[in-house]
Amino acid sequence: MDRTNRIKLAAVGVAVLAAVVASVEFLAMRNYRETVILGPSVSEVRKLSQYEPSLSGTPNDVNIYIMDSGKPGGTVMVLGGTHPEEPVGPIAAHILVENARLEAGRLVVVTRANRSASLYSRNGEAYPNFFRVKTDWGEKKWRLGDRGGSPLDSWPDPEVYVHWPSHQMLAYMDIRNLNRTWPGRADGLLTERTTFGLMNFIRQEKVDMLIDLHEAELEYPVENTIVAHEKAQEIAAMASMMLTAQEFAVPIGMEFSPKALHGLSHREVGDYSEAMSILFEVAEPMLDRIRGVTDESLLMEGKDDFVVEAGKHGLLYAPMDEKGWPIEVRVGRHLSTILQCIDIFSMMTPDRSVTVSGVPRYAEVIEKGPGAFLKDPAQAEKIAQD
Amino acid sequence: MFAHAYTILAAVVVVFLLAKTLRLSTELSMLASTVAGGVWHVFAWPGSGLRIFVPDNSLLRHIVEGMFTYFDVCLIFISATFFMTLVKESGGVAFIVRRIVKTFRTRRVVCLLLLTLVMLIPGALTGSGATAVLTVGALVGTVLSAMGVDDTRRTAAIFMTAAMSAAAPPINLWAMMAAAGANLPYVGFNGPLVVLSVAGAVFSMFWLAGGGKTADEEEAMKNLPMPPEGINGIRVAAPFVFLAALLLAGRVWPFDFPVIGLPMIFALSSLVVILCSGVRLKVWEILTRTVRNLLPLVGIMVVVGALIQILALSGVRGLISLKVVILPLSTLFATLFVILPVSEGILQYAVAPLLGVPLIMLFNMKGMDAIVALSAMSVLWPLGDCLPPTAVVGRAAVMELDFRGRYFGDFVKACLVPMAFVALCCTLFLIYSKQLSFLAF
């Protein structure tokens, strides 16, 4: 064998080794199942394929956790995991499922709205595959994932994504972005069918208010805010005022859902169903392109020297110092905002009221950490997996 | 963290230069620098818990994952080149070239305008300058040659018009990727993009090819290959009509036409070429030759993806972005026409989310029109497609037109004046974005 062929053979060997090691990690992420402990009020776990049959057998046949008080009232739905790279959504959703006690009406939670997007990591971003929350009984582990669905589940993308039904042109990869595909299409690609199924659920189950949980980079102007459809503006405005005055160190704002920007939950769910739709944003430094080292510490602690430096130059829409935006602050803000919006909704529509207890608010989450509200699977009577 | 990122950046640059000194190819040099930067990061930043081999959190996973960043782009390059090579081998190119020379040789202005339009269409529809070069570049280049344009100027003309075609609407990948990253809808870009890209393409074509002599039909025909017997306009046009129909169908009937992707569109169009060809094509040989010819291009794209992932992992990407966005606005206006093409040469499309998103946010904060400003940036980026280390479109132009001159001394030098024109227009659009916001309809 001549020298060139030996070099080629060695190169193939190195490539195979790299592929094997990487494949083990890719498969570990794709096959990992997140355990959800079914809390005291969970009366039923449905599959999204009940509302869009074509989702059966796909990664997006997600669990829908229904907490029913058995007493008359309205229905509030919370979506976590619309964008899996924003981990507060799934964490807050788990805390709701595991702790909420329903005293009136129904609370519906989806922990992984676009599960396909949580099964792989975004090329080029160097995200960690998993993140962990410390608890008294050990660590609870989640997949991190990408903003859009996995190309393994939805490929190829079109040249340009034309949104249904507005015909608005969007970036091609947004056809896998759950928060660009509302209200969805029955004969669309996987993510479009996912939102179609969710819309069917919202209409058939007469959801009164949809809450979509998000995080945003500090360079993004829609930050630490509630984005509200016209139907939910009063609730969002009141929640913003009360939370800012009574609970949060950093104020939470309120913004109107733009009428010309299509595909987003806060616009389309409000337009195509009876539900009010609102979306929460909280600061997540790991999403900033100007971030430093990308690892799990940054994701959970939210501390980054580069983002602090950008703040000194007035480039950020949220305050940023050496304390950063730790996970307990982010989870606490979302939980308090959910509870506040439900309270205001119930106050404004007493015949459709939803009463929830057992869910920690901002101060309690900061004091004890989110892990204090995540149950031990070994002690659980009923579990489900996402 | 700053010291760590600077150190990794230095390691990446030093290893790249060292590898080049040892006469390794650009692709291998970049791979060596990627691995070096990654390994250094693993040992210098133990807090991440990253290991080189151990599955769960390994450096190898990041390198492999990064290598797939431009997987789709690589497939498009290969399938588009395969399509065009089949057209060439079937005699279609020779037929079209002869017809164009025969019809337009005495009407130079009309001929150049039509050739510019032919160059603009494929890139405008796909967002890829390389696709423009690979599909129509050789054809237009041959016509220019017959019109008396020398090798250097016609290669430069093909590159510049291909670069502008990639920037032309409706598909501008840089604008789309940056807009997506900034949650800005990809709407309203057609106006500013069409003004800038068409102006740039027309200026480039006339500057580079406007001054040639009128082609001598007899001489030109003598130098052009004879198409095979039995070939006719319908047979030659059928694959292009089919390609255009598939490209347009997804836009005209987006909710009824299946999403098959550009690689499949080119593959199906290739089938039509084979069916319509007047000669028996050696398909397997053409396919393997196409892949072999494109290996350097594909290799660059694969390794660039890995490099970007390691830069993001170690904080170097953030450092570069930060240093760009904290520049004063006046400095940005005075330097973006250099920064953007140079960064495109290094990072390709990845530069749009890397620099584009923070810049859009900065422009928003400063009260500029984000759509006009991003459009201007998105026309500046493709100018860098002839710059190293990637030089994807430049290399493709040189390869397709069989250019034998010096890459920088002749080809890039010939592009400088048209580039300066485009850079000037884009910089004016940046500065006066607010006043030009009426274009973003």
HADDOCK unambig.tbl for C-alpha pairs under 7 A between the chains (distance, minus, plus):
assign (segid A and resid 18 and name CA) (segid B and resid 60 and name CA) 5.88 0.50 0.50
assign (segid A and resid 18 and name CA) (segid B and resid 64 and name CA) 6.94 0.50 0.50
assign (segid A and resid 19 and name CA) (segid B and resid 64 and name CA) 6.89 0.50 0.50
assign (segid A and resid 21 and name CA) (segid B and resid 53 and name CA) 6.84 0.50 0.50
assign (segid A and resid 21 and name CA) (segid B and resid 55 and name CA) 6.05 0.50 0.50
assign (segid A and resid 21 and name CA) (segid B and resid 60 and name CA) 6.94 0.50 0.50
assign (segid A and resid 21 and name CA) (segid B and resid 61 and name CA) 6.87 0.50 0.50
assign (segid A and resid 22 and name CA) (segid B and resid 60 and name CA) 6.24 0.50 0.50
assign (segid A and resid 22 and name CA) (segid B and resid 61 and name CA) 4.33 0.50 0.50
assign (segid A and resid 22 and name CA) (segid B and resid 64 and name CA) 6.55 0.50 0.50
assign (segid A and resid 24 and name CA) (segid B and resid 55 and name CA) 6.54 0.50 0.50
assign (segid A and resid 25 and name CA) (segid B and resid 55 and name CA) 5.72 0.50 0.50
assign (segid A and resid 25 and name CA) (segid B and resid 56 and name CA) 5.61 0.50 0.50
assign (segid A and resid 25 and name CA) (segid B and resid 61 and name CA) 6.99 0.50 0.50
assign (segid A and resid 123 and name CA) (segid B and resid 65 and name CA) 5.65 0.50 0.50
assign (segid A and resid 123 and name CA) (segid B and resid 66 and name CA) 5.28 0.50 0.50
assign (segid A and resid 123 and name CA) (segid B and resid 68 and name CA) 6.70 0.50 0.50
assign (segid A and resid 123 and name CA) (segid B and resid 69 and name CA) 5.04 0.50 0.50
assign (segid A and resid 124 and name CA) (segid B and resid 66 and name CA) 5.03 0.50 0.50
assign (segid A and resid 124 and name CA) (segid B and resid 69 and name CA) 6.09 0.50 0.50
assign (segid A and resid 124 and name CA) (segid B and resid 305 and name CA) 6.29 0.50 0.50
assign (segid A and resid 124 and name CA) (segid B and resid 308 and name CA) 5.84 0.50 0.50
assign (segid A and resid 124 and name CA) (segid B and resid 309 and name CA) 4.25 0.50 0.50
assign (segid A and resid 125 and name CA) (segid B and resid 309 and name CA) 5.74 0.50 0.50
assign (segid A and resid 125 and name CA) (segid B and resid 312 and name CA) 5.99 0.50 0.50
assign (segid A and resid 126 and name CA) (segid B and resid 62 and name CA) 6.27 0.50 0.50
assign (segid A and resid 126 and name CA) (segid B and resid 309 and name CA) 5.38 0.50 0.50
assign (segid A and resid 126 and name CA) (segid B and resid 312 and name CA) 6.03 0.50 0.50
assign (segid A and resid 126 and name CA) (segid B and resid 313 and name CA) 5.11 0.50 0.50
assign (segid A and resid 156 and name CA) (segid B and resid 260 and name CA) 6.41 0.50 0.50
assign (segid A and resid 156 and name CA) (segid B and resid 261 and name CA) 5.33 0.50 0.50
assign (segid A and resid 157 and name CA) (segid B and resid 259 and name CA) 6.92 0.50 0.50
assign (segid A and resid 157 and name CA) (segid B and resid 261 and name CA) 6.19 0.50 0.50
assign (segid A and resid 158 and name CA) (segid B and resid 259 and name CA) 5.51 0.50 0.50
assign (segid A and resid 158 and name CA) (segid B and resid 261 and name CA) 5.64 0.50 0.50
assign (segid A and resid 159 and name CA) (segid B and resid 126 and name CA) 6.95 0.50 0.50
assign (segid A and resid 159 and name CA) (segid B and resid 261 and name CA) 6.81 0.50 0.50
assign (segid A and resid 162 and name CA) (segid B and resid 254 and name CA) 6.40 0.50 0.50
assign (segid A and resid 169 and name CA) (segid B and resid 186 and name CA) 6.07 0.50 0.50
assign (segid A and resid 169 and name CA) (segid B and resid 187 and name CA) 6.48 0.50 0.50
assign (segid A and resid 170 and name CA) (segid B and resid 185 and name CA) 6.05 0.50 0.50
assign (segid A and resid 170 and name CA) (segid B and resid 186 and name CA) 5.11 0.50 0.50
assign (segid A and resid 171 and name CA) (segid B and resid 176 and name CA) 5.08 0.50 0.50
assign (segid A and resid 171 and name CA) (segid B and resid 177 and name CA) 6.61 0.50 0.50
assign (segid A and resid 171 and name CA) (segid B and resid 180 and name CA) 6.06 0.50 0.50
assign (segid A and resid 171 and name CA) (segid B and resid 186 and name CA) 6.42 0.50 0.50
assign (segid A and resid 219 and name CA) (segid B and resid 361 and name CA) 6.45 0.50 0.50
assign (segid A and resid 220 and name CA) (segid B and resid 361 and name CA) 6.79 0.50 0.50
assign (segid A and resid 261 and name CA) (segid B and resid 185 and name CA) 6.75 0.50 0.50
assign (segid A and resid 289 and name CA) (segid B and resid 318 and name CA) 5.93 0.50 0.50
assign (segid A and resid 289 and name CA) (segid B and resid 354 and name CA) 6.48 0.50 0.50
assign (segid A and resid 290 and name CA) (segid B and resid 318 and name CA) 3.85 0.50 0.50
assign (segid A and resid 290 and name CA) (segid B and resid 319 and name CA) 6.48 0.50 0.50
assign (segid A and resid 290 and name CA) (segid B and resid 321 and name CA) 5.41 0.50 0.50
assign (segid A and resid 290 and name CA) (segid B and resid 322 and name CA) 5.30 0.50 0.50
assign (segid A and resid 291 and name CA) (segid B and resid 315 and name CA) 6.59 0.50 0.50
assign (segid A and resid 291 and name CA) (segid B and resid 318 and name CA) 4.82 0.50 0.50
assign (segid A and resid 292 and name CA) (segid B and resid 1 and name CA) 6.89 0.50 0.50
assign (segid A and resid 292 and name CA) (segid B and resid 314 and name CA) 6.94 0.50 0.50
assign (segid A and resid 292 and name CA) (segid B and resid 315 and name CA) 3.85 0.50 0.50
assign (segid A and resid 292 and name CA) (segid B and resid 318 and name CA) 5.30 0.50 0.50
assign (segid A and resid 292 and name CA) (segid B and resid 319 and name CA) 6.81 0.50 0.50
assign (segid A and resid 293 and name CA) (segid B and resid 313 and name CA) 5.58 0.50 0.50
assign (segid A and resid 293 and name CA) (segid B and resid 314 and name CA) 4.72 0.50 0.50
assign (segid A and resid 293 and name CA) (segid B and resid 315 and name CA) 4.12 0.50 0.50
assign (segid A and resid 294 and name CA) (segid B and resid 312 and name CA) 6.64 0.50 0.50
assign (segid A and resid 294 and name CA) (segid B and resid 313 and name CA) 4.89 0.50 0.50
assign (segid A and resid 294 and name CA) (segid B and resid 314 and name CA) 6.61 0.50 0.50
assign (segid A and resid 294 and name CA) (segid B and resid 315 and name CA) 6.64 0.50 0.50
assign (segid A and resid 295 and name CA) (segid B and resid 48 and name CA) 5.77 0.50 0.50
assign (segid A and resid 305 and name CA) (segid B and resid 1 and name CA) 6.69 0.50 0.50
assign (segid A and resid 310 and name CA) (segid B and resid 322 and name CA) 6.87 0.50 0.50
assign (segid A and resid 313 and name CA) (segid B and resid 326 and name CA) 6.61 0.50 0.50
assign (segid A and resid 315 and name CA) (segid B and resid 362 and name CA) 6.70 0.50 0.50
